[in-house]
Amino acid sequence: MNKQLFFICFLFFCTYTYGQRIVTDTITRTATINHTANGNQVVFTPETPILNQIAGAPKAFYTHFWEFGDGNYSTEENPKHIYKNKGEYNVKLWATNNYDTGKPPTTRPKKVAITNVTTEYEEIASMDEDFILKRNREPVPDQEMVVVLSYKNIKDYVTNGKLYLFYNELKYKANNFELIETRTHHNENKVSTDEFAFTYNIENTKTYLASSTNELVKTSEAIQDSTEKTNLPLTIQESKTLYKNWRLLEFGNMNPNEERNIFFSLKTTPEMVKDTSAIISVRGIYVPDANYDNHKVKDMEMEIVTSHDPNKMSSNGTFMNYRLVRFKTLKYKVKFQNNGEGPARTIRLETDIPDMLDKSTIKVLDMYPKCDICPKREVLYSCLDTSFTDTQAIFTFKNIYLPGSEQKNVKEYDSTKGFVKYSIKFAKDFHKKSTKSRTAIIFDKNDPIITNYSTTRFSPGISIGAKVGVNSFSDLKNSDSYFFGVTISPYKSYRWYWQIELMNNFHKYNADTFVNEQFVDDAQGFRYLQRTTTNVSYENIDWDIPVLVRYNLNNYVGLGAGLQTTFSLNEKQDRTIFIEQFESDAADAPTFNTITNNTNETNSFVNLRTSVVLDATAGFSRIGPSLGARYVLNLENNFNYWQFYAIWKF
């Protein structure tokens, strides 16, 4: 009885403990929302954990993104917001830790109740364009980020329209994002993603200028394409060829000059692109009037990061196809932020240029602060100067004003950030080697800030080769052997590389003649000499499968060694037995009888053997035609041979 009571108590204790463990708060690093309300006017204050400074980096700081629960947002640290109506609002905060070693703190939403309206609400126009995509932070694997889709009715009548968000690019194998929540505040309705409806009507009014072309700007060509377009079916179809997933929303009853925001929470997946200098994108499409197919497209590029660092270098050449790269123009972007207490007047970016790239092809595509390119003479106005050393390109902003994040009266952190975006082409002759480059950022005369490495890597790329030649068997009689087949190796191999081949061999030869003489006694006791001559000929179809490790001494000579497996796919054996019977054993004794026997035998998948191969080629060793010689050393007698061939790698 006591044992049963003890067992019941033990089960109760375990159940209670487990239940308590489930509800225990496991969040260890949090930011808290504090607020002070005066009627419908609320001041918000974040309470954030202490920052863990990255050694050697500028001073760590937080940036903030607030959602007030009524469709409005702010990036100020201590925003003041006026609510239009009474009600209960769900306020959210995302605090991003810059130059900090930990993860961003997690913030629990807070309910804010507005019970009376004491301050008049005033609609304030904040959008310079009618369609904008923004984000609260750069994507980090396994973290949440917010994409804000803002749209405005610039027409002089009430409109109903559509909004599209495309994400997860098809060029990446794994999904980069999971859409975990869509927050709307103006009754926007989610529509099935299969229901793409078009009007095939175009509005040609002065209030909305339609594009005369159907071209779409590629994601890699512009961060945000503000060109107005007219062929909506073409835009949707082209977007579906670039992205795996999309979200379609419909909106209605939008008054002239009204502005609205939609908030998408995207969770970056652990499997997203691991390279911290890769550029990924999302696409937004805005159809302001559902009666027409006129629309706008915005492509927002983002750099994948492992920590939130405003000073960063990124590239669209993270992973490239080497076969097509000669026709590709690389694009780099160097971002920086002035974290000082005062403005920066001169900013110098010392950027590494890998040897495989041609510095003379550099073109500045965009920059901030916006300014002209410096002429060769000294000037007093703001400009961007570009100069070169043997290994670097140096971009220098001269006579500019970039405020510091710690500067008084600076509330918008984006105003303290800048960037240079440039393109560069590959040199005429380069090898398939991974590269990495980074930038030293110097604000005025301060110590340099070093960015992350921006890497370029090449996909393996497969080269298919056509090979034909002859085999020379010095130890076989009447040997006649030729072959053809294919090779597989990395495209434009540099130094060390592997190569696999499949060769079809057609081989005819004769085996050694075997002669046997013996005395035979017949039934009557007569003794005679019998000579038996055996001849065997072979006609084989063999498959050779060599696996080699090769090394290119230069662009014209290559060496290789490896193992080869050979088996006869089909072996035809013709055996002829010729019997001669002599009257005596004398050399000139006449024959009194001859007998000839012929037999045929066919076998498949026989004669499995392994050989060592040594190889040399001369010609175009990386790609194109070359001639080669190979020695095949087999452990069986009579099967060592030379191979002479021509090969063309594509």
C-alpha positions in Angstrom: 0.0 0.0 0.0 2.8 2.4 0.9 4.6 1.6 -2.3 1.4 2.3 -4.4 0.9 5.6 -2.5 4.5 6.6 -3.2 4.2 5.7 -6.9 1.0 7.8 -7.3 2.7 10.8 -5.5 5.7 10.4 -7.8 3.6 10.5 -10.9 1.7 13.5 -9.7 5.0 15.3 -9.0 6.4 14.6 -12.4 3.2 15.7 -14.1 3.0 18.9 -12.1 6.7 19.7 -12.8 6.3 19.0 -16.6 3.2 21.1 -16.8 5.0 24.0 -15.0 7.9 23.7 -17.4 5.7 24.0 -20.4 4.3 27.4 -19.4 7.6 28.8 -18.2 8.7 31.9 -20.2 11.8 30.8 -22.2 12.6 34.2 -23.7 15.9 35.4 -22.2 16.6 38.6 -24.0 13.6 40.9 -24.3 12.7 44.5 -25.0 9.7 46.0 -23.2 7.2 48.5 -24.5 6.5 51.4 -22.1 4.0 54.1 -22.9 2.4 57.3 -21.4 -1.1 58.2 -22.6 -2.8 61.6 -22.6 -6.2 60.9 -24.1 -5.5 59.7 -27.6 -1.9 61.0 -27.7 0.6 58.3 -26.6 4.4 58.5 -26.1 6.2 55.2 -26.5 9.5 54.3 -24.8 11.5 51.1 -25.4 13.2 49.4 -22.5 16.0 47.4 -24.2 18.7 45.1 -22.8 22.3 46.1 -22.5 24.3 45.8 -25.7 27.2 43.5 -26.1 29.8 45.5 -28.0 31.6 43.8 -30.9 35.3 44.3 -30.3 36.8 46.8 -32.7 33.5 47.9 -34.2 31.9 51.4 -33.8 29.7 52.0 -30.8 26.8 49.6 -30.6 23.3 51.0 -30.8 19.6 50.1 -31.4 17.4 51.0 -34.2 13.6 50.8 -33.7 10.6 49.9 -35.7 7.1 50.5 -34.2 3.7 49.4 -35.4 1.0 51.3 -33.6 -1.8 48.9 -34.4 -3.8 51.3 -36.6 -1.8 51.0 -39.8 0.8 53.6 -38.9 4.5 53.0 -38.0 7.6 54.9 -36.9 11.3 54.4 -36.8 12.0 56.8 -34.0 13.3 55.7 -30.7 10.6 57.5 -28.6 7.8 58.2 -31.0 4.7 60.2 -30.2 1.5 59.0 -31.9 -2.0 60.3 -32.1 -4.8 57.8 -32.5 -7.8 58.8 -34.6 -10.4 56.7 -32.9 -11.2 55.1 -29.6 -10.4 51.5 -29.2 -7.8 48.9 -28.2 -4.6 48.8 -30.3 -2.0 46.1 -30.5 1.4 47.8 -30.5 4.5 46.0 -31.7 8.2 46.8 -31.5 11.2 45.4 -33.3 14.5 46.6 -31.8 17.6 45.8 -33.9 21.0 45.6 -32.2 23.7 47.1 -34.4 27.4 46.2 -33.7 26.1 43.8 -31.0 27.2 40.1 -30.6 23.8 38.7 -29.6 20.5 38.2 -31.3 17.9 41.0 -31.5 15.7 41.2 -28.4 12.2 39.8 -28.6 9.3 42.1 -27.8 5.9 41.0 -26.7 3.0 43.1 -28.3 1.3 45.4 -25.9 -2.4 46.4 -25.8 -3.0 50.1 -25.6 -6.5 51.3 -24.8 -7.8 54.7 -26.1 -10.9 55.6 -24.1 -11.3 59.2 -25.1 -10.2 61.6 -27.9 -8.6 64.8 -26.6 -6.3 65.7 -29.5 -7.5 66.3 -33.0 -6.1 63.8 -35.5 -4.5 65.3 -38.5 -3.8 63.3 -41.7 -0.2 64.0 -42.7 1.0 63.1 -46.2 4.3 61.2 -45.9 4.7 59.4 -49.2 6.7 61.0 -52.1 5.7 58.2 -54.4 2.4 56.2 -54.7 4.1 52.8 -54.1 7.0 52.0 -51.7 8.6 48.9 -50.3 10.5 49.2 -47.0 12.0 46.8 -44.4 12.8 47.2 -40.8 16.2 45.3 -41.0 18.4 43.2 -43.2 17.6 39.4 -43.3 19.5 37.2 -40.9 19.0 33.4 -41.0 16.3 32.3 -38.5 15.1 35.8 -37.5 11.9 37.7 -38.2 11.8 40.8 -40.3 9.0 43.2 -41.4 8.4 44.3 -45.0 6.1 47.4 -45.3 4.1 47.8 -48.5 2.9 51.4 -48.7 0.5 52.6 -51.4 -1.3 55.8 -52.2 -4.2 56.9 -54.4 -3.0 59.7 -56.6 -6.1 59.8 -58.7 -9.0 62.2 -58.2 -11.6 59.5 -57.6 -12.2 56.6 -55.2 -10.4 53.4 -56.4 -10.4 49.7 -55.9 -7.3 47.8 -56.8 -4.8 45.0 -56.2 -1.5 44.4 -54.5 1.0 41.5 -55.1 4.0 40.5 -53.0 6.4 37.9 -54.6 9.1 36.3 -52.5 11.4 33.2 -52.5 13.5 33.4 -55.7 13.6 30.3 -57.8 17.3 30.7 -58.4 17.9 29.6 -54.8 17.2 25.9 -54.0 16.0 26.5 -50.5 13.3 29.0 -49.5 14.7 32.2 -48.0 11.5 33.3 -46.2 8.4 32.0 -44.6 5.4 34.4 -44.6 4.1 34.1 -41.0 1.7 37.0 -40.8 0.0 39.7 -42.9 -1.3 42.7 -41.0 -3.9 44.9 -42.8 -5.9 47.8 -41.4 -8.1 48.9 -44.3 -10.1 45.7 -45.0 -7.7 44.4 -47.7 -8.8 40.9 -48.6 -6.5 38.0 -49.4 -7.3 36.4 -52.7 -6.3 32.9 -53.9 -2.9 33.0 -55.6 -4.4 31.1 -58.5 -6.9 33.8 -59.3 -4.9 36.2 -61.6 -7.6 38.3 -63.2 -6.8 40.8 -66.0 -8.8 43.5 -67.7 -6.6 44.0 -70.8 -7.7 47.7 -70.6 -5.2 50.6 -70.3 -5.9 53.9 -68.8 -4.3 56.8 -70.9 -5.0 59.8 -68.7 -2.8 62.6 -67.4 -3.3 61.3 -63.9 -1.5 58.0 -64.7 1.2 57.9 -67.4 1.3 54.4 -69.0 4.5 52.9 -70.3 4.7 52.3 -74.0 6.8 49.1 -73.6 6.2 45.8 -72.0 9.8 45.4 -70.7 10.3 44.4 -67.1 13.4 45.5 -65.1 15.2 42.5 -63.7 15.7 42.2 -60.0 19.4 42.4 -60.3 19.2 45.6 -62.4 17.4 47.9 -60.0 16.6 48.1 -56.4 13.2 49.7 -57.0 11.8 50.1 -60.5 9.3 52.9 -60.5 8.5 52.6 -64.2 4.7 52.4 -64.8 3.7 49.5 -66.9 0.6 48.4 -68.8 0.9 44.7 -69.6 -0.1 43.1 -66.3 -0.3 39.5 -67.6 3.3 39.8 -68.8 4.5 41.2 -65.5 2.7 38.4 -63.5 4.1 35.7 -65.8 7.6 37.1 -65.6 7.4 37.4 -61.8 6.2 33.7 -61.5 9.4 32.7 -63.4 11.5 34.5 -60.8 9.7 33.7 -57.6 8.2 30.5 -56.0 5.6 32.2 -53.7 3.3 35.2 -53.8 0.5 36.9 -51.9 -2.4 38.7 -53.6 -4.5 41.3 -51.8 -7.5 43.3 -53.0 -8.4 46.7 -51.6 -11.3 49.0 -52.0 -12.9 52.4 -51.2 -9.6 54.3 -51.3 -10.1 58.0 -51.3 -8.0 60.5 -53.3 -4.5 61.1 -51.7 -5.2 58.5 -49.0 -2.1 56.5 -47.9 -2.2 53.0 -46.5 0.3 50.5 -45.2 0.4 46.7 -45.1 2.8 44.8 -42.9 4.3 41.4 -43.8 6.2 39.4 -41.1 8.8 37.2 -42.9 10.7 34.6 -40.9 14.0 34.0 -42.6 14.6 30.2 -42.7 17.7 28.5 -41.3 18.2 27.0 -44.8 18.3 30.4 -46.5 21.5 31.3 -48.5 24.4 31.1 -46.1 26.6 33.5 -47.9 26.7 36.7 -45.9 27.4 38.8 -49.0 24.5 37.5 -51.2 21.7 39.7 -52.4 18.2 38.4 -52.4 15.0 40.3 -53.3 11.2 40.5 -53.0 8.9 42.1 -55.5 5.8 44.2 -55.1 3.2 45.0 -57.8 0.6 47.8 -57.3 -2.5 48.0 -59.5 -4.2 51.2 -58.4 -7.4 50.7 -60.3 -8.8 47.3 -60.9 -10.6 48.5 -64.0 -7.3 48.8 -65.8 -4.0 46.8 -66.1 -1.8 49.9 -65.5 0.5 49.0 -62.6 3.9 49.6 -60.9 6.6 47.2 -60.0 9.0 47.5 -57.1 12.0 45.2 -56.6 13.6 45.5 -53.2 17.1 44.0 -52.9 18.4 42.9 -49.5 21.8 41.7 -48.3 21.9 38.6 -46.1 23.8 39.3 -42.9 24.9 37.3 -39.9 24.7 40.3 -37.6 23.2 43.8 -38.0 26.1 45.9 -39.2 25.3 49.1 -41.2 28.8 49.0 -42.8 28.7 46.1 -45.3 29.8 45.0 -48.7 27.7 42.8 -50.9 27.6 41.4 -54.4 25.3 39.7 -56.9 28.1 37.4 -57.9 28.0 35.2 -54.8 27.5 32.0 -56.8 28.0 32.1 -60.6 27.9 29.7 -63.5 31.4 29.8 -64.9 30.3 28.8 -68.4 28.2 32.0 -68.7 30.2 34.3 -66.5 32.2 35.9 -69.4 29.0 37.7 -70.4 28.1 38.7 -66.8 28.7 42.1 -65.2 29.2 41.9 -61.5 27.6 44.5 -59.2 28.8 45.4 -55.8 27.3 47.6 -53.1 29.2 49.2 -50.2 27.0 50.5 -47.4 28.1 52.7 -44.5 26.7 54.7 -41.6 28.1 57.7 -39.8 27.9 56.8 -36.1 29.6 59.9 -34.9 28.4 62.8 -32.9 28.9 65.2 -35.8 28.5 65.2 -39.6 31.1 63.6 -42.0 32.5 65.9 -44.7 34.7 63.4 -46.5 34.2 59.6 -46.7 36.8 57.4 -48.3 36.0 53.8 -49.4 39.1 51.6 -50.1 37.6 48.6 -51.9 39.6 45.5 -52.8 39.3 44.4 -56.5 40.1 40.7 -57.2 42.7 40.0 -59.9 40.1 38.3 -62.1 38.2 41.7 -62.5 39.1 44.5 -64.8 39.3 47.8 -62.8 39.1 49.8 -66.0 35.5 48.7 -66.5 34.2 50.1 -63.2 31.0 52.2 -63.5 29.3 53.9 -60.6 25.6 53.0 -60.8 24.2 54.8 -57.8 25.3 56.5 -54.6 24.2 58.3 -51.5 24.7 61.1 -50.7 23.6 62.0 -54.2 26.3 64.0 -56.0 28.1 64.4 -59.3 31.2 62.4 -60.4 34.3 64.5 -59.7 36.1 66.0 -62.7 39.8 65.8 -63.0 40.3 69.3 -61.6 39.7 70.3 -58.0 36.2 71.6 -57.3 34.4 73.1 -54.3 31.0 71.4 -54.9 30.0 67.9 -53.6 31.3 65.0 -55.8 32.4 61.4 -55.8 35.9 60.7 -56.9 37.2 57.4 -58.1 40.9 56.4 -58.1 42.9 53.2 -58.3 45.9 51.4 -56.8 47.2 48.0 -58.0 44.7 46.1 -55.9 42.0 48.6 -54.9 39.4 51.0 -56.2 39.1 54.1 -54.0 35.7 56.0 -53.9 35.9 59.3 -52.1 32.9 61.5 -51.2 34.2 65.1 -51.1 32.5 68.2 -49.7 29.5 66.3 -48.5 27.3 66.5 -45.3 26.3 63.1 -43.8 24.9 63.6 -40.3 26.0 61.3 -37.4 23.6 59.0 -35.6 24.7 60.5 -32.3 24.3 64.0 -33.6 21.7 66.2 -31.9 18.3 66.6 -33.5 18.9 63.7 -35.8 15.9 61.4 -35.5 15.9 59.5 -38.7 18.7 56.9 -38.8 18.4 56.4 -42.6 19.7 60.0 -43.1 23.0 58.9 -41.5 23.5 56.1 -44.0 25.1 56.1 -47.4 26.3 53.7 -50.1 28.1 53.3 -53.4 26.9 50.8 -56.0 29.1 50.0 -58.9 29.5 47.5 -61.7 32.7 45.8 -63.0 33.4 43.2 -65.7 35.7 40.2 -65.7 39.2 40.4 -67.2 39.9 38.8 -70.6 41.6 35.7 -69.1 40.9 34.5 -65.6 40.7 31.2 -63.7 37.9 29.6 -61.8 39.0 30.7 -58.3 36.9 31.9 -55.4 37.6 35.5 -54.4 36.8 37.7 -51.5 37.1 41.4 -51.1 36.2 44.0 -48.4 36.2 47.7 -47.9 37.9 50.0 -45.5 35.6 52.9 -44.7 37.2 56.1 -43.4 35.1 59.0 -42.1 37.1 62.2 -42.3 40.4 61.4 -40.4 39.0 58.7 -38.2 40.3 55.2 -38.0 39.1 52.9 -40.8 36.1 50.6 -40.3 36.5 47.2 -42.1 33.5 45.6 -43.7 32.7 41.9 -44.0 34.2 39.9 -46.9 32.2 39.9 -50.1 32.8 36.6 -51.8 32.4 35.2 -55.3 32.3 31.5 -56.0 31.6 29.5 -59.1 29.2 26.6 -59.5 31.2 23.5 -60.6 30.0 23.6 -64.2 30.2 20.4 -66.2 32.4 20.0 -69.3 31.4 17.2 -71.7 34.2 16.0 -74.0 34.1 13.9 -77.1 37.0 11.5 -77.4 38.1 9.2 -80.2 41.3 7.2 -80.8 43.1 3.9 -81.3 44.7 1.3 -78.9 48.1 -0.3 -79.6 48.6 -3.8 -78.1 52.2 -4.8 -78.9 51.8 -8.2 -77.3 48.7 -9.3 -79.2 48.7 -10.7 -82.8 46.7 -9.0 -85.5 45.3 -6.6 -83.0 42.9 -4.0 -84.4 41.4 -1.7 -81.8 39.7 1.7 -81.9 37.3 3.5 -79.5 35.1 6.5 -79.0 33.3 7.9 -76.0 32.7 10.8 -73.7 34.4 12.5 -70.8 33.0 14.5 -67.9 35.1 17.0 -66.0 34.7 20.5 -64.4 34.1 23.2 -66.9 37.4 25.1 -67.7 39.3 23.3 -65.1 42.2 25.3 -63.6 44.9 23.2 -61.9 43.8 20.0 -60.2 40.6 18.4 -61.3 38.8 15.1 -61.7 37.8 13.4 -64.9 35.5 10.4 -65.5 35.2 8.7 -68.9 33.1 6.1 -70.6 34.7 4.5 -73.7 33.3 2.1 -76.2 36.1 -0.1 -77.5 35.9 -2.3 -80.6 38.8 -4.9 -80.5 39.8 -7.7 -82.7 42.8 -9.9 -82.1 44.2 -13.4 -82.3 45.4 -15.4 -79.3 48.6 -17.4 -79.5 48.5 -20.5 -81.7 48.7 -23.7 -79.6 50.2 -26.8 -81.2 50.1 -30.2 -79.6 51.8 -33.4 -81.0 51.3 -36.9 -79.7 51.5 -40.6 -80.7 48.2 -42.4 -81.0 47.6 -46.2 -81.3 44.5 -47.2 -83.2 42.5 -50.4 -82.6 44.6 -52.5 -84.9 47.8 -51.6 -83.0 49.0 -49.1 -85.7 50.9 -46.2 -84.2 50.8 -42.8 -85.9 51.7 -39.1 -85.0 48.8 -36.7 -84.5 49.4 -32.9 -84.5 46.6 -30.6 -83.2 46.8 -26.8 -84.0 44.4 -24.6 -82.1 43.7 -21.0 -83.3 41.4 -18.6 -81.4 40.3 -15.2 -82.5 38.3 -12.7 -80.5 36.0 -9.9 -81.5 35.1 -7.8 -78.4 33.0 -4.8 -77.5 34.5 -3.5 -74.3 33.5 -0.7 -72.0 36.3 1.2 -70.3 35.5 3.4 -67.3 38.6 5.4 -66.3 38.6 7.7 -63.3 41.5 10.1 -63.2 43.0 12.9 -61.2 44.5 15.5 -63.6 46.7 18.5 -63.4 47.1 21.3 -65.9 50.7 22.5 -66.1 49.4 25.5 -68.1 46.7 26.2 -70.6 48.2 23.8 -73.1 49.7 20.8 -71.3 48.0 18.5 -68.8 49.0 15.3 -67.0 46.8 12.6 -65.4 46.8 9.4 -63.5 44.1 7.1 -62.2 42.4 3.7 -62.3 40.4 2.1 -65.1 37.8 -0.7 -64.9 37.2 -2.7 -68.1 34.7 -5.4 -68.9 33.6 -7.0 -72.1 30.0 -6.0 -72.9 30.0 -8.6 -75.7 32.8 -11.2 -76.4 32.6 -13.4 -79.6 35.2 -16.2 -79.6 35.9 -18.2 -82.8 37.9 -21.4 -82.2 39.4 -23.4 -85.1 41.0 -26.9 -84.3 43.0 -28.4 -87.2 44.1 -32.1 -86.6 46.7 -33.7 -88.9 47.5 -37.5 -88.7 50.9 -38.7 -90.1 52.0 -42.2 -91.1 55.2 -41.9 -89.0 57.0 -39.5 -86.9 59.5 -38.6 -89.6 59.7 -34.9 -90.6 58.6 -35.7 -94.2 56.0 -38.3 -93.4 52.8 -38.0 -95.4 49.5 -37.4 -93.8 46.8 -39.9 -94.2 44.0 -37.9 -92.5 43.0 -34.3 -91.6 40.1 -33.1 -89.4 38.9 -29.4 -89.0 36.6 -28.3 -86.2 35.1 -24.8 -85.9 33.2 -23.6 -82.8 31.7 -20.2 -81.9 31.0 -18.9 -78.4 29.4 -15.6 -77.3 29.5 -14.2 -73.7 28.3 -11.0 -72.1 29.7 -9.0 -69.2 32.9 -11.0 -68.8 36.6 -10.3 -68.4 36.4 -7.8 -65.6 39.8 -6.3 -65.0 41.4 -3.2 -63.4 44.3 -1.2 -64.8 46.5 1.8 -63.8 46.5 4.6 -66.4 49.1 7.3 -67.0 48.1 10.1 -69.3 49.4 13.3 -71.0 47.7 15.8 -73.3 48.8 18.7 -75.5 46.6 21.3 -77.0 43.9 23.3 -75.2 44.0 21.6 -71.9 41.1 23.5 -70.3 38.5 23.7 -73.0 38.7 22.9 -76.8 40.7 20.4 -78.8 43.8 18.5 -77.7 45.8 15.4 -78.5 46.7 12.8 -75.9 48.7 9.6 -75.2 47.9 7.2 -72.4 49.6 4.0 -71.1 47.4 1.4 -69.6 49.1 -1.0 -67.2 47.2 -4.2 -66.6 48.2 -6.9 -64.2 47.3 -9.6 -66.7 49.7 -10.6 -69.4 49.4 -9.3 -72.9 47.0 -6.5 -72.0 49.3 -3.6 -71.4 48.8 -1.1 -74.2 49.2 2.4 -75.5 46.2 4.6 -76.3 46.5 7.6 -78.7 43.5 9.9 -79.0 42.0 13.2 -79.8 39.6 15.0 -77.5 37.5 18.1 -77.6 36.0 19.5 -74.4 32.9 21.6 -74.6 
